[in-house]
Amino acid sequence: MSHTRESLSCNGICAVYQCLEGHIHLKYRGIDIAMTPQDFYQLAGTIAEAMLTFKDDNTKSLTDRDQPITV
């Protein structure tokens, strides 16, 4: 079991912290994933890109719904 060195971010269902061994941990509900700092940067970049894509897709679908329906 790793001991927390520094909490990087935390909310009700997830937390990101660095352990004494230097690993970054992503804890989501009951899952605790440990990774190197380099892997964490890659994961964070992938999640950020997915968030932008998800936002764009949701914005497009909202815009499509606002358009009048023509028959």
mmJSON file of the N, C-alpha and C atoms, coordinates in Angstrom:
{"data_MODEL":{"atom_site":{
"group_PDB":["ATOM","ATOM","ATOM","ATOM","ATOM","ATOM","ATOM","ATOM","ATOM","ATOM","ATOM","ATOM","ATOM","ATOM","ATOM","ATOM","ATOM","ATOM","ATOM","ATOM","ATOM","ATOM","ATOM","ATOM","ATOM","ATOM","ATOM","ATOM","ATOM","ATOM","ATOM","ATOM","ATOM","ATOM","ATOM","ATOM","ATOM","ATOM","ATOM","ATOM","ATOM","ATOM","ATOM","ATOM","ATOM","ATOM","ATOM","ATOM","ATOM","ATOM","ATOM","ATOM","ATOM","ATOM","ATOM","ATOM","ATOM","ATOM","ATOM","ATOM","ATOM","ATOM","ATOM","ATOM","ATOM","ATOM","ATOM","ATOM","ATOM","ATOM","ATOM","ATOM","ATOM","ATOM","ATOM","ATOM","ATOM","ATOM","ATOM","ATOM","ATOM","ATOM","ATOM","ATOM","ATOM","ATOM","ATOM","ATOM","ATOM","ATOM","ATOM","ATOM","ATOM","ATOM","ATOM","ATOM","ATOM","ATOM","ATOM","ATOM","ATOM","ATOM","ATOM","ATOM","ATOM","ATOM","ATOM","ATOM","ATOM","ATOM","ATOM","ATOM","ATOM","ATOM","ATOM","ATOM","ATOM","ATOM","ATOM","ATOM","ATOM","ATOM","ATOM","ATOM","ATOM","ATOM","ATOM","ATOM","ATOM","ATOM","ATOM","ATOM","ATOM","ATOM","ATOM","ATOM","ATOM","ATOM","ATOM","ATOM","ATOM","ATOM","ATOM","ATOM","ATOM","ATOM","ATOM","ATOM","ATOM","ATOM","ATOM","ATOM","ATOM","ATOM","ATOM","ATOM","ATOM","ATOM","ATOM","ATOM","ATOM","ATOM","ATOM","ATOM","ATOM","ATOM","ATOM","ATOM","ATOM","ATOM","ATOM","ATOM","ATOM","ATOM","ATOM","ATOM","ATOM","ATOM","ATOM","ATOM","ATOM","ATOM","ATOM","ATOM","ATOM","ATOM","ATOM","ATOM","ATOM","ATOM","ATOM","ATOM","ATOM","ATOM","ATOM","ATOM","ATOM","ATOM","ATOM","ATOM","ATOM","ATOM","ATOM","ATOM","ATOM","ATOM","ATOM","ATOM","ATOM","ATOM","ATOM","ATOM","ATOM"],
"id":[1,2,3,4,5,6,7,8,9,10,11,12,13,14,15,16,17,18,19,20,21,22,23,24,25,26,27,28,29,30,31,32,33,34,35,36,37,38,39,40,41,42,43,44,45,46,47,48,49,50,51,52,53,54,55,56,57,58,59,60,61,62,63,64,65,66,67,68,69,70,71,72,73,74,75,76,77,78,79,80,81,82,83,84,85,86,87,88,89,90,91,92,93,94,95,96,97,98,99,100,101,102,103,104,105,106,107,108,109,110,111,112,113,114,115,116,117,118,119,120,121,122,123,124,125,126,127,128,129,130,131,132,133,134,135,136,137,138,139,140,141,142,143,144,145,146,147,148,149,150,151,152,153,154,155,156,157,158,159,160,161,162,163,164,165,166,167,168,169,170,171,172,173,174,175,176,177,178,179,180,181,182,183,184,185,186,187,188,189,190,191,192,193,194,195,196,197,198,199,200,201,202,203,204,205,206,207,208,209,210,211,212,213],
"type_symbol":["N","C","C","N","C","C","N","C","C","N","C","C","N","C","C","N","C","C","N","C","C","N","C","C","N","C","C","N","C","C","N","C","C","N","C","C","N","C","C","N","C","C","N","C","C","N","C","C","N","C","C","N","C","C","N","C","C","N","C","C","N","C","C","N","C","C","N","C","C","N","C","C","N","C","C","N","C","C","N","C","C","N","C","C","N","C","C","N","C","C","N","C","C","N","C","C","N","C","C","N","C","C","N","C","C","N","C","C","N","C","C","N","C","C","N","C","C","N","C","C","N","C","C","N","C","C","N","C","C","N","C","C","N","C","C","N","C","C","N","C","C","N","C","C","N","C","C","N","C","C","N","C","C","N","C","C","N","C","C","N","C","C","N","C","C","N","C","C","N","C","C","N","C","C","N","C","C","N","C","C","N","C","C","N","C","C","N","C","C","N","C","C","N","C","C","N","C","C","N","C","C","N","C","C","N","C","C","N","C","C","N","C","C"],
"label_atom_id":["N","CA","C","N","CA","C","N","CA","C","N","CA","C","N","CA","C","N","CA","C","N","CA","C","N","CA","C","N","CA","C","N","CA","C","N","CA","C","N","CA","C","N","CA","C","N","CA","C","N","CA","C","N","CA","C","N","CA","C","N","CA","C","N","CA","C","N","CA","C","N","CA","C","N","CA","C","N","CA","C","N","CA","C","N","CA","C","N","CA","C","N","CA","C","N","CA","C","N","CA","C","N","CA","C","N","CA","C","N","CA","C","N","CA","C","N","CA","C","N","CA","C","N","CA","C","N","CA","C","N","CA","C","N","CA","C","N","CA","C","N","CA","C","N","CA","C","N","CA","C","N","CA","C","N","CA","C","N","CA","C","N","CA","C","N","CA","C","N","CA","C","N","CA","C","N","CA","C","N","CA","C","N","CA","C","N","CA","C","N","CA","C","N","CA","C","N","CA","C","N","CA","C","N","CA","C","N","CA","C","N","CA","C","N","CA","C","N","CA","C","N","CA","C","N","CA","C","N","CA","C","N","CA","C","N","CA","C","N","CA","C","N","CA","C","N","CA","C"],
"label_alt_id":[null,null,null,null,null,null,null,null,null,null,null,null,null,null,null,null,null,null,null,null,null,null,null,null,null,null,null,null,null,null,null,null,null,null,null,null,null,null,null,null,null,null,null,null,null,null,null,null,null,null,null,null,null,null,null,null,null,null,null,null,null,null,null,null,null,null,null,null,null,null,null,null,null,null,null,null,null,null,null,null,null,null,null,null,null,null,null,null,null,null,null,null,null,null,null,null,null,null,null,null,null,null,null,null,null,null,null,null,null,null,null,null,null,null,null,null,null,null,null,null,null,null,null,null,null,null,null,null,null,null,null,null,null,null,null,null,null,null,null,null,null,null,null,null,null,null,null,null,null,null,null,null,null,null,null,null,null,null,null,null,null,null,null,null,null,null,null,null,null,null,null,null,null,null,null,null,null,null,null,null,null,null,null,null,null,null,null,null,null,null,null,null,null,null,null,null,null,null,null,null,null,null,null,null,null,null,null,null,null,null,null,null,null],
"label_comp_id":["MET","MET","MET","SER","SER","SER","HIS","HIS","HIS","THR","THR","THR","ARG","ARG","ARG","GLU","GLU","GLU","SER","SER","SER","LEU","LEU","LEU","SER","SER","SER","CYS","CYS","CYS","ASN","ASN","ASN","GLY","GLY","GLY","ILE","ILE","ILE","CYS","CYS","CYS","ALA","ALA","ALA","VAL","VAL","VAL","TYR","TYR","TYR","GLN","GLN","GLN","CYS","CYS","CYS","LEU","LEU","LEU","GLU","GLU","GLU","GLY","GLY","GLY","HIS","HIS","HIS","ILE","ILE","ILE","HIS","HIS","HIS","LEU","LEU","LEU","LYS","LYS","LYS","TYR","TYR","TYR","ARG","ARG","ARG","GLY","GLY","GLY","ILE","ILE","ILE","ASP","ASP","ASP","ILE","ILE","ILE","ALA","ALA","ALA","MET","MET","MET","THR","THR","THR","PRO","PRO","PRO","GLN","GLN","GLN","ASP","ASP","ASP","PHE","PHE","PHE","TYR","TYR","TYR","GLN","GLN","GLN","LEU","LEU","LEU","ALA","ALA","ALA","GLY","GLY","GLY","THR","THR","THR","ILE","ILE","ILE","ALA","ALA","ALA","GLU","GLU","GLU","ALA","ALA","ALA","MET","MET","MET","LEU","LEU","LEU","THR","THR","THR","PHE","PHE","PHE","LYS","LYS","LYS","ASP","ASP","ASP","ASP","ASP","ASP","ASN","ASN","ASN","THR","THR","THR","LYS","LYS","LYS","SER","SER","SER","LEU","LEU","LEU","THR","THR","THR","ASP","ASP","ASP","ARG","ARG","ARG","ASP","ASP","ASP","GLN","GLN","GLN","PRO","PRO","PRO","ILE","ILE","ILE","THR","THR","THR","VAL","VAL","VAL"],
"label_asym_id":["A","A","A","A","A","A","A","A","A","A","A","A","A","A","A","A","A","A","A","A","A","A","A","A","A","A","A","A","A","A","A","A","A","A","A","A","A","A","A","A","A","A","A","A","A","A","A","A","A","A","A","A","A","A","A","A","A","A","A","A","A","A","A","A","A","A","A","A","A","A","A","A","A","A","A","A","A","A","A","A","A","A","A","A","A","A","A","A","A","A","A","A","A","A","A","A","A","A","A","A","A","A","A","A","A","A","A","A","A","A","A","A","A","A","A","A","A","A","A","A","A","A","A","A","A","A","A","A","A","A","A","A","A","A","A","A","A","A","A","A","A","A","A","A","A","A","A","A","A","A","A","A","A","A","A","A","A","A","A","A","A","A","A","A","A","A","A","A","A","A","A","A","A","A","A","A","A","A","A","A","A","A","A","A","A","A","A","A","A","A","A","A","A","A","A","A","A","A","A","A","A","A","A","A","A","A","A","A","A","A","A","A","A"],
"label_entity_id":["1","1","1","1","1","1","1","1","1","1","1","1","1","1","1","1","1","1","1","1","1","1","1","1","1","1","1","1","1","1","1","1","1","1","1","1","1","1","1","1","1","1","1","1","1","1","1","1","1","1","1","1","1","1","1","1","1","1","1","1","1","1","1","1","1","1","1","1","1","1","1","1","1","1","1","1","1","1","1","1","1","1","1","1","1","1","1","1","1","1","1","1","1","1","1","1","1","1","1","1","1","1","1","1","1","1","1","1","1","1","1","1","1","1","1","1","1","1","1","1","1","1","1","1","1","1","1","1","1","1","1","1","1","1","1","1","1","1","1","1","1","1","1","1","1","1","1","1","1","1","1","1","1","1","1","1","1","1","1","1","1","1","1","1","1","1","1","1","1","1","1","1","1","1","1","1","1","1","1","1","1","1","1","1","1","1","1","1","1","1","1","1","1","1","1","1","1","1","1","1","1","1","1","1","1","1","1","1","1","1","1","1","1"],
"label_seq_id":[1,1,1,2,2,2,3,3,3,4,4,4,5,5,5,6,6,6,7,7,7,8,8,8,9,9,9,10,10,10,11,11,11,12,12,12,13,13,13,14,14,14,15,15,15,16,16,16,17,17,17,18,18,18,19,19,19,20,20,20,21,21,21,22,22,22,23,23,23,24,24,24,25,25,25,26,26,26,27,27,27,28,28,28,29,29,29,30,30,30,31,31,31,32,32,32,33,33,33,34,34,34,35,35,35,36,36,36,37,37,37,38,38,38,39,39,39,40,40,40,41,41,41,42,42,42,43,43,43,44,44,44,45,45,45,46,46,46,47,47,47,48,48,48,49,49,49,50,50,50,51,51,51,52,52,52,53,53,53,54,54,54,55,55,55,56,56,56,57,57,57,58,58,58,59,59,59,60,60,60,61,61,61,62,62,62,63,63,63,64,64,64,65,65,65,66,66,66,67,67,67,68,68,68,69,69,69,70,70,70,71,71,71],
"pdbx_PDB_ins_code":[null,null,null,null,null,null,null,null,null,null,null,null,null,null,null,null,null,null,null,null,null,null,null,null,null,null,null,null,null,null,null,null,null,null,null,null,null,null,null,null,null,null,null,null,null,null,null,null,null,null,null,null,null,null,null,null,null,null,null,null,null,null,null,null,null,null,null,null,null,null,null,null,null,null,null,null,null,null,null,null,null,null,null,null,null,null,null,null,null,null,null,null,null,null,null,null,null,null,null,null,null,null,null,null,null,null,null,null,null,null,null,null,null,null,null,null,null,null,null,null,null,null,null,null,null,null,null,null,null,null,null,null,null,null,null,null,null,null,null,null,null,null,null,null,null,null,null,null,null,null,null,null,null,null,null,null,null,null,null,null,null,null,null,null,null,null,null,null,null,null,null,null,null,null,null,null,null,null,null,null,null,null,null,null,null,null,null,null,null,null,null,null,null,null,null,null,null,null,null,null,null,null,null,null,null,null,null,null,null,null,null,null,null],
"Cartn_x":[0.848,0.0,0.885,0.571,1.358,0.849,1.752,1.385,1.362,0.369,0.207,1.312,1.904,2.878,2.232,1.467,0.875,-0.432,-1.485,-2.758,-2.71,-2.942,-2.891,-4.267,-5.305,-6.677,-7.618,-8.778,-9.708,-11.123,-12.101,-13.509,-14.275,-15.572,-16.384,-16.148,-15.809,-15.674,-14.275,-13.388,-12.049,-10.997,-9.766,-8.637,-7.394,-6.485,-5.18,-4.157,-3.229,-2.206,-0.892,0.184,1.501,1.935,2.397,2.823,4.295,4.755,6.142,7.14,6.709,7.593,7.646,6.86,6.875,5.831,5.063,4.009,2.835,2.149,0.904,-0.221,-1.144,-2.277,-3.556,-4.355,-5.692,-6.651,-7.355,-8.293,-9.702,-10.448,-11.827,-12.695,-13.58,-14.43,-13.551,-13.645,-12.838,-11.576,-11.296,-10.153,-9.014,-7.8,-6.622,-5.574,-5.32,-4.373,-3.104,-1.975,-0.679,0.031,0.721,1.449,2.643,3.546,4.686,4.204,4.967,4.577,4.452,5.324,5.247,3.938,3.546,2.277,1.102,1.214,0.148,-0.02,1.079,0.991,0.302,0.644,0.02,-1.467,-1.821,-3.225,-3.995,-3.415,-4.087,-4.328,-3.358,-3.529,-4.634,-4.696,-5.737,-7.113,-7.222,-8.505,-8.909,-7.956,-8.263,-8.765,-8.123,-8.556,-9.956,-10.211,-11.534,-12.601,-12.265,-13.231,-13.591,-12.599,-12.868,-13.723,-13.411,-14.2,-15.625,-15.783,-17.102,-17.894,-17.245,-17.905,-18.335,-17.444,-17.776,-18.939,-18.916,-20.002,-21.323,-21.307,-22.54,-23.026,-22.107,-22.481,-23.107,-22.517,-23.069,-24.466,-24.656,-25.977,-26.993,-26.581,-27.495,-27.849,-26.859,-27.096,-28.036,-27.839,-28.715,-30.156,-30.348,-31.702,-32.378,-31.581,-32.152,-32.617,-32.177,-32.544,-33.994,-34.72,-36.106,-36.139,-37.152,-37.327,-38.117,-37.567,-38.269,-38.645,-39.79,-40.269,-40.404],
"Cartn_y":[-1.189,0.0,1.241,2.201,3.429,4.45,5.266,6.337,7.648,8.449,9.709,10.682,11.285,12.342,13.695,13.8,15.091,14.871,15.497,15.463,16.514,16.105,17.025,17.578,16.76,17.188,16.162,16.645,15.735,16.292,15.396,15.772,14.584,14.568,13.539,12.118,11.903,10.535,10.189,11.176,10.844,11.735,11.248,11.994,11.664,12.612,12.4,12.785,11.869,12.16,11.512,11.985,11.412,10.669,9.437,8.63,8.888,8.311,8.491,7.921,6.955,6.383,7.238,8.309,9.206,8.903,7.826,7.506,8.46,8.703,9.456,8.427,8.631,7.724,8.435,7.757,8.209,7.272,7.803,6.987,7.396,6.432,6.662,5.615,6.076,5.181,4.142,2.875,1.85,1.469,2.131,1.787,2.763,2.243,3.082,2.67,3.534,3.246,4.055,3.362,4.02,4.092,5.206,5.379,6.293,6.277,7.184,8.6,9.606,10.969,11.157,10.51,10.626,10.03,8.874,8.275,9.16,9.791,10.683,11.858,12.454,13.566,13.12,11.919,11.409,11.154,10.551,10.301,11.612,12.582,13.872,14.553,14.472,15.047,14.358,13.045,12.278,12.628,12.737,13.094,14.514,15.443,16.821,16.876,16.127,16.089,15.487,14.425,13.794,14.75,15.528,16.499,17.542,18.024,19.008,18.401,17.171,16.488,16.273,15.819,15.585,16.887,17.974,19.282,19.713,19.563,19.939,19.112,17.797,16.928,17.318,17.609,18.007,19.362,20.279,21.595,21.461,20.612,20.402,19.807,18.827,18.202,19.178,20.052,21.069,22.063,22.443,23.367,22.742,21.464,20.769,20.755,20.582,20.538,21.903,22.969,24.311,24.699,23.962,24.277,23.868,24.674,24.307,23.047,22.269,21.035,21.374,21.006,21.255,19.921,19.904,18.665,18.869],
"Cartn_z":[0.0,0.0,0.0,-0.804,-0.884,0.124,0.562,1.479,0.707,0.973,0.255,0.629,-0.37,-0.131,-0.36,-1.437,-1.78,-2.532,-2.053,-2.762,-3.858,-5.092,-6.223,-6.563,-6.364,-6.618,-6.004,-5.557,-4.909,-5.003,-5.231,-5.135,-4.573,-4.698,-4.069,-4.54,-5.822,-6.326,-6.816,-6.941,-7.414,-6.765,-6.819,-6.268,-7.08,-7.141,-7.755,-6.701,-6.427,-5.428,-5.829,-5.204,-5.454,-4.2,-4.373,-3.234,-2.928,-1.828,-1.406,-2.409,-3.223,-4.245,-5.504,-5.565,-6.711,-7.768,-7.591,-8.55,-8.385,-9.482,-9.448,-9.385,-8.466,-8.305,-8.7,-9.503,-9.859,-9.141,-8.162,-7.392,-7.787,-8.325,-8.75,-8.087,-7.215,-6.426,-5.751,-6.069,-5.415,-6.166,-7.276,-8.122,-7.849,-7.691,-7.481,-8.509,-9.486,-10.563,-10.318,-10.238,-10.055,-11.401,-11.635,-12.891,-12.67,-13.617,-13.549,-13.86,-13.452,-13.818,-15.336,-16.114,-17.577,-18.102,-17.568,-17.981,-17.579,-16.413,-15.955,-16.912,-17.363,-18.317,-19.606,-20.073,-21.297,-21.07,-19.941,-19.612,-19.493,-18.802,-18.626,-19.973,-20.871,-22.203,-22.986,-22.877,-23.56,-23.017,-21.692,-21.082,-21.474,-21.482,-21.87,-23.313,-24.196,-25.598,-25.711,-24.956,-24.975,-24.46,-23.441,-22.908,-23.957,-24.696,-25.746,-26.856,-27.247,-28.273,-27.794,-26.556,-25.979,-25.933,-25.52,-25.462,-26.86,-27.84,-29.216,-29.744,-29.486,-29.954,-29.314,-28.017,-27.334,-27.819,-28.094,-28.599,-29.981,-30.832,-32.176,-32.092,-31.221,-31.133,-30.556,-29.645,-29.13,-30.226,-31.039,-32.141,-33.159,-33.453,-34.403,-33.909,-32.602,-32.054,-32.109,-32.116,-32.151,-33.553,-34.564,-35.939,-36.188,-36.947,-37.257,-38.111,-37.902,-38.673,-39.931,-41.093,-42.353,-42.969,-43.608,-44.228,-45.708],
"occupancy":[1.0,1.0,1.0,1.0,1.0,1.0,1.0,1.0,1.0,1.0,1.0,1.0,1.0,1.0,1.0,1.0,1.0,1.0,1.0,1.0,1.0,1.0,1.0,1.0,1.0,1.0,1.0,1.0,1.0,1.0,1.0,1.0,1.0,1.0,1.0,1.0,1.0,1.0,1.0,1.0,1.0,1.0,1.0,1.0,1.0,1.0,1.0,1.0,1.0,1.0,1.0,1.0,1.0,1.0,1.0,1.0,1.0,1.0,1.0,1.0,1.0,1.0,1.0,1.0,1.0,1.0,1.0,1.0,1.0,1.0,1.0,1.0,1.0,1.0,1.0,1.0,1.0,1.0,1.0,1.0,1.0,1.0,1.0,1.0,1.0,1.0,1.0,1.0,1.0,1.0,1.0,1.0,1.0,1.0,1.0,1.0,1.0,1.0,1.0,1.0,1.0,1.0,1.0,1.0,1.0,1.0,1.0,1.0,1.0,1.0,1.0,1.0,1.0,1.0,1.0,1.0,1.0,1.0,1.0,1.0,1.0,1.0,1.0,1.0,1.0,1.0,1.0,1.0,1.0,1.0,1.0,1.0,1.0,1.0,1.0,1.0,1.0,1.0,1.0,1.0,1.0,1.0,1.0,1.0,1.0,1.0,1.0,1.0,1.0,1.0,1.0,1.0,1.0,1.0,1.0,1.0,1.0,1.0,1.0,1.0,1.0,1.0,1.0,1.0,1.0,1.0,1.0,1.0,1.0,1.0,1.0,1.0,1.0,1.0,1.0,1.0,1.0,1.0,1.0,1.0,1.0,1.0,1.0,1.0,1.0,1.0,1.0,1.0,1.0,1.0,1.0,1.0,1.0,1.0,1.0,1.0,1.0,1.0,1.0,1.0,1.0,1.0,1.0,1.0,1.0,1.0,1.0,1.0,1.0,1.0,1.0,1.0,1.0],
"B_iso_or_equiv":[0.0,0.0,0.0,0.0,0.0,0.0,0.0,0.0,0.0,0.0,0.0,0.0,0.0,0.0,0.0,0.0,0.0,0.0,0.0,0.0,0.0,0.0,0.0,0.0,0.0,0.0,0.0,0.0,0.0,0.0,0.0,0.0,0.0,0.0,0.0,0.0,0.0,0.0,0.0,0.0,0.0,0.0,0.0,0.0,0.0,0.0,0.0,0.0,0.0,0.0,0.0,0.0,0.0,0.0,0.0,0.0,0.0,0.0,0.0,0.0,0.0,0.0,0.0,0.0,0.0,0.0,0.0,0.0,0.0,0.0,0.0,0.0,0.0,0.0,0.0,0.0,0.0,0.0,0.0,0.0,0.0,0.0,0.0,0.0,0.0,0.0,0.0,0.0,0.0,0.0,0.0,0.0,0.0,0.0,0.0,0.0,0.0,0.0,0.0,0.0,0.0,0.0,0.0,0.0,0.0,0.0,0.0,0.0,0.0,0.0,0.0,0.0,0.0,0.0,0.0,0.0,0.0,0.0,0.0,0.0,0.0,0.0,0.0,0.0,0.0,0.0,0.0,0.0,0.0,0.0,0.0,0.0,0.0,0.0,0.0,0.0,0.0,0.0,0.0,0.0,0.0,0.0,0.0,0.0,0.0,0.0,0.0,0.0,0.0,0.0,0.0,0.0,0.0,0.0,0.0,0.0,0.0,0.0,0.0,0.0,0.0,0.0,0.0,0.0,0.0,0.0,0.0,0.0,0.0,0.0,0.0,0.0,0.0,0.0,0.0,0.0,0.0,0.0,0.0,0.0,0.0,0.0,0.0,0.0,0.0,0.0,0.0,0.0,0.0,0.0,0.0,0.0,0.0,0.0,0.0,0.0,0.0,0.0,0.0,0.0,0.0,0.0,0.0,0.0,0.0,0.0,0.0,0.0,0.0,0.0,0.0,0.0,0.0],
"pdbx_formal_charge":[null,null,null,null,null,null,null,null,null,null,null,null,null,null,null,null,null,null,null,null,null,null,null,null,null,null,null,null,null,null,null,null,null,null,null,null,null,null,null,null,null,null,null,null,null,null,null,null,null,null,null,null,null,null,null,null,null,null,null,null,null,null,null,null,null,null,null,null,null,null,null,null,null,null,null,null,null,null,null,null,null,null,null,null,null,null,null,null,null,null,null,null,null,null,null,null,null,null,null,null,null,null,null,null,null,null,null,null,null,null,null,null,null,null,null,null,null,null,null,null,null,null,null,null,null,null,null,null,null,null,null,null,null,null,null,null,null,null,null,null,null,null,null,null,null,null,null,null,null,null,null,null,null,null,null,null,null,null,null,null,null,null,null,null,null,null,null,null,null,null,null,null,null,null,null,null,null,null,null,null,null,null,null,null,null,null,null,null,null,null,null,null,null,null,null,null,null,null,null,null,null,null,null,null,null,null,null,null,null,null,null,null,null],
"auth_seq_id":[1,1,1,2,2,2,3,3,3,4,4,4,5,5,5,6,6,6,7,7,7,8,8,8,9,9,9,10,10,10,11,11,11,12,12,12,13,13,13,14,14,14,15,15,15,16,16,16,17,17,17,18,18,18,19,19,19,20,20,20,21,21,21,22,22,22,23,23,23,24,24,24,25,25,25,26,26,26,27,27,27,28,28,28,29,29,29,30,30,30,31,31,31,32,32,32,33,33,33,34,34,34,35,35,35,36,36,36,37,37,37,38,38,38,39,39,39,40,40,40,41,41,41,42,42,42,43,43,43,44,44,44,45,45,45,46,46,46,47,47,47,48,48,48,49,49,49,50,50,50,51,51,51,52,52,52,53,53,53,54,54,54,55,55,55,56,56,56,57,57,57,58,58,58,59,59,59,60,60,60,61,61,61,62,62,62,63,63,63,64,64,64,65,65,65,66,66,66,67,67,67,68,68,68,69,69,69,70,70,70,71,71,71],
"auth_comp_id":["MET","MET","MET","SER","SER","SER","HIS","HIS","HIS","THR","THR","THR","ARG","ARG","ARG","GLU","GLU","GLU","SER","SER","SER","LEU","LEU","LEU","SER","SER","SER","CYS","CYS","CYS","ASN","ASN","ASN","GLY","GLY","GLY","ILE","ILE","ILE","CYS","CYS","CYS","ALA","ALA","ALA","VAL","VAL","VAL","TYR","TYR","TYR","GLN","GLN","GLN","CYS","CYS","CYS","LEU","LEU","LEU","GLU","GLU","GLU","GLY","GLY","GLY","HIS","HIS","HIS","ILE","ILE","ILE","HIS","HIS","HIS","LEU","LEU","LEU","LYS","LYS","LYS","TYR","TYR","TYR","ARG","ARG","ARG","GLY","GLY","GLY","ILE","ILE","ILE","ASP","ASP","ASP","ILE","ILE","ILE","ALA","ALA","ALA","MET","MET","MET","THR","THR","THR","PRO","PRO","PRO","GLN","GLN","GLN","ASP","ASP","ASP","PHE","PHE","PHE","TYR","TYR","TYR","GLN","GLN","GLN","LEU","LEU","LEU","ALA","ALA","ALA","GLY","GLY","GLY","THR","THR","THR","ILE","ILE","ILE","ALA","ALA","ALA","GLU","GLU","GLU","ALA","ALA","ALA","MET","MET","MET","LEU","LEU","LEU","THR","THR","THR","PHE","PHE","PHE","LYS","LYS","LYS","ASP","ASP","ASP","ASP","ASP","ASP","ASN","ASN","ASN","THR","THR","THR","LYS","LYS","LYS","SER","SER","SER","LEU","LEU","LEU","THR","THR","THR","ASP","ASP","ASP","ARG","ARG","ARG","ASP","ASP","ASP","GLN","GLN","GLN","PRO","PRO","PRO","ILE","ILE","ILE","THR","THR","THR","VAL","VAL","VAL"],
"auth_asym_id":["A","A","A","A","A","A","A","A","A","A","A","A","A","A","A","A","A","A","A","A","A","A","A","A","A","A","A","A","A","A","A","A","A","A","A","A","A","A","A","A","A","A","A","A","A","A","A","A","A","A","A","A","A","A","A","A","A","A","A","A","A","A","A","A","A","A","A","A","A","A","A","A","A","A","A","A","A","A","A","A","A","A","A","A","A","A","A","A","A","A","A","A","A","A","A","A","A","A","A","A","A","A","A","A","A","A","A","A","A","A","A","A","A","A","A","A","A","A","A","A","A","A","A","A","A","A","A","A","A","A","A","A","A","A","A","A","A","A","A","A","A","A","A","A","A","A","A","A","A","A","A","A","A","A","A","A","A","A","A","A","A","A","A","A","A","A","A","A","A","A","A","A","A","A","A","A","A","A","A","A","A","A","A","A","A","A","A","A","A","A","A","A","A","A","A","A","A","A","A","A","A","A","A","A","A","A","A","A","A","A","A","A","A"],
"auth_atom_id":["N","CA","C","N","CA","C","N","CA","C","N","CA","C","N","CA","C","N","CA","C","N","CA","C","N","CA","C","N","CA","C","N","CA","C","N","CA","C","N","CA","C","N","CA","C","N","CA","C","N","CA","C","N","CA","C","N","CA","C","N","CA","C","N","CA","C","N","CA","C","N","CA","C","N","CA","C","N","CA","C","N","CA","C","N","CA","C","N","CA","C","N","CA","C","N","CA","C","N","CA","C","N","CA","C","N","CA","C","N","CA","C","N","CA","C","N","CA","C","N","CA","C","N","CA","C","N","CA","C","N","CA","C","N","CA","C","N","CA","C","N","CA","C","N","CA","C","N","CA","C","N","CA","C","N","CA","C","N","CA","C","N","CA","C","N","CA","C","N","CA","C","N","CA","C","N","CA","C","N","CA","C","N","CA","C","N","CA","C","N","CA","C","N","CA","C","N","CA","C","N","CA","C","N","CA","C","N","CA","C","N","CA","C","N","CA","C","N","CA","C","N","CA","C","N","CA","C","N","CA","C","N","CA","C","N","CA","C","N","CA","C","N","CA","C","N","CA","C"],
"pdbx_PDB_model_num":[1,1,1,1,1,1,1,1,1,1,1,1,1,1,1,1,1,1,1,1,1,1,1,1,1,1,1,1,1,1,1,1,1,1,1,1,1,1,1,1,1,1,1,1,1,1,1,1,1,1,1,1,1,1,1,1,1,1,1,1,1,1,1,1,1,1,1,1,1,1,1,1,1,1,1,1,1,1,1,1,1,1,1,1,1,1,1,1,1,1,1,1,1,1,1,1,1,1,1,1,1,1,1,1,1,1,1,1,1,1,1,1,1,1,1,1,1,1,1,1,1,1,1,1,1,1,1,1,1,1,1,1,1,1,1,1,1,1,1,1,1,1,1,1,1,1,1,1,1,1,1,1,1,1,1,1,1,1,1,1,1,1,1,1,1,1,1,1,1,1,1,1,1,1,1,1,1,1,1,1,1,1,1,1,1,1,1,1,1,1,1,1,1,1,1,1,1,1,1,1,1,1,1,1,1,1,1,1,1,1,1,1,1]
}}}
